[in-house]
Amino acid sequence: MIDVYYWPTPNGLKIVIFLEESGLPYRKIPVDLLAGEQHEQEFVKISPSGKMPAIVDNEPSDGGKSVAIFESGAILLYLAEKSGLFIPTDARGRSATIQWLFWQVGGLGPAGGLYHHFFATTQDSQIHSEDYFHREVARLYGVLDHRLGITHFVAGDAYTIADMAIFPWVTVWRNQKQELSGFPNLLRWEEEVRRRPATIRTYLNASHFPGGRRH
Ligand SMILES: N[C@@H](CCC(=O)N[C@@H](CS)C(=O)NCC(=O)O)C(=O)O
């Protein structure tokens, strides 16, 4: 049985669409976004960024203990891989599917969601948006800092593509008027990734140096 932490927004609905298509057994557990349930401690243990959707797979394929997954794209990929459904197995088809999945999660979703947020919540969206994005980046640094207090690298003990994807967006913190001093785990990680020979070579060979000439 898969527990789906759900509220009927596009990000919640996409998970239920997959579960309905695939026939995997599931049950919905409401996360009332209007009541702020996404911020509750028990939910944040499952979804560290405090966002719906998330799932808990109580019967993972490895036969081990229940596994919690957040991020709608990662959930869809997990469910597709678990069931062998709705993702081609050949490299081209698989990559095409993942490309369009990332396109939705990184482009269409945020653009539509943020448009809704600003259109629905403020009259003075320019002032509100600067403040909103500054606070949101700081919040996300906090999510990372918490994670890096539990694991050495972002996904666990090993340095992975998750670290590679996140590092260039953290190392620009000064340009984004952020402060890292309140995030000791994030500072520790940023320093370590920055000192990796491959990272040093990357920034030495870059035409400019985001985050200031620190290398
Ligand atoms: N990148 C995330 C976005 C999830 C997301 O933004 N969820 C919204 C609802 S669609 C949410 O939980 N909002 C509540 C909040 O921001 O406090 C995903 O794709 O799962």
The ligand as an SDF file (V2000), in Angstrom:
LIG
                    3D

 20 19  0  0  0  0  0  0  0  0999 V2000
    8.5680   21.0290   -6.5710 N   0  0  0  0  0  0  0  0  0  0  0  0
    7.4960   20.5350   -5.7500 C   0  0  0  0  0  0  0  0  0  0  0  0
    6.4620   21.6070   -5.5860 C   0  0  0  0  0  0  0  0  0  0  0  0
    5.3960   21.1920   -4.6060 C   0  0  0  0  0  0  0  0  0  0  0  0
    4.5170   22.3690   -4.2470 C   0  0  0  0  0  0  0  0  0  0  0  0
    4.8150   23.5230   -4.5410 O   0  0  0  0  0  0  0  0  0  0  0  0
    3.4120   22.0350   -3.5850 N   0  0  0  0  0  0  0  0  0  0  0  0
    2.4970   23.0700   -3.1940 C   0  0  0  0  0  0  0  0  0  0  0  0
    1.0830   22.6870   -3.6000 C   0  0  0  0  0  0  0  0  0  0  0  0
    0.9700   22.4380   -5.3450 S   0  0  0  0  0  0  0  0  0  0  0  0
    2.5140   23.2100   -1.6860 C   0  0  0  0  0  0  0  0  0  0  0  0
    2.6920   22.2450   -0.9650 O   0  0  0  0  0  0  0  0  0  0  0  0
    2.3180   24.4400   -1.2280 N   0  0  0  0  0  0  0  0  0  0  0  0
    2.1990   24.7320    0.1440 C   0  0  0  0  0  0  0  0  0  0  0  0
    3.2120   25.7190    0.6240 C   0  0  0  0  0  0  0  0  0  0  0  0
    4.0380   26.2050   -0.1730 O   0  0  0  0  0  0  0  0  0  0  0  0
    3.2020   26.0400    1.8220 O   0  0  0  0  0  0  0  0  0  0  0  0
    6.8840   19.2850   -6.3840 C   0  0  0  0  0  0  0  0  0  0  0  0
    6.9050   19.2110   -7.6200 O   0  0  0  0  0  0  0  0  0  0  0  0
    6.4210   18.4020   -5.6480 O   0  0  0  0  0  0  0  0  0  0  0  0
  1  2  1  0
  2  3  1  0
  2 18  1  0
  3  4  1  0
  4  5  1  0
  5  6  2  0
  5  7  1  0
  7  8  1  0
  8  9  1  0
  8 11  1  0
  9 10  1  0
 11 12  2  0
 11 13  1  0
 13 14  1  0
 14 15  1  0
 15 16  2  0
 15 17  1  0
 18 19  2  0
 18 20  1  0
M  END
$$$$
